[in-house]
């Protein structure tokens, strides 16, 4: 006798906690808020991409300068989602997609469980014009 695999696998016990900084990150984009970003990331985090040629590598401080608490005019049309999580012990990886008007961003995160809870340690991303 064989048994079919469950249609809804049991979530990892840390999944809700790992989602918290990712949700703060998405909220930071929605509200254009550096405070949410600072709460989501480790202070030592790096954010990196290769966009239009050269490598871009920002500190969290440089990244947060991009936010000024003025949500985008088309915010109601933007979409963000957590595509997948992979959690092992005190480390995790995540893929997040942000559909921001004419550009879709694919973000890959490395997260760590710290004394302050789960935080984003690093982000690498790709921006795809539509």
C-alpha positions, 0 to 999 in steps of 0.5 A: 500500500502506498500513501500519497504525499500530503498536499500541504507540507508541514511548515518549518517551525521557524517559518513565521519568524523568518518571514518577519524581516522579509515582511518588514522589507516589503513594508519598507518598500510599500511605505518608502520607509528606511526604519522598516529596512533597518529593522529587517536587516543586520547593520552589517548587511550588504545589498548587491547587484549587477545592473546595467554593467558594473557591480553595485554593492551598498551598505545598509546606510547607503541603501537606506538613503534611498527611502524618504517616507513618500510611497510611490504614486503607483503603490496600489498597483505594485505587488510583492511576494515571498516565493520560497524559503529554505531554513536550516538551523540558524540560517535561511535563504529566501526569494522575493519578487517585487513587481514595481511598475515597469520593473520586476525585481527578483531578490535573493536573501541570506538570513540569520537567527541572531539574539535579536531574532531573524535578520537579513544578512545579505541581499542580491538582486536582479532588476528586469525591465518589462 
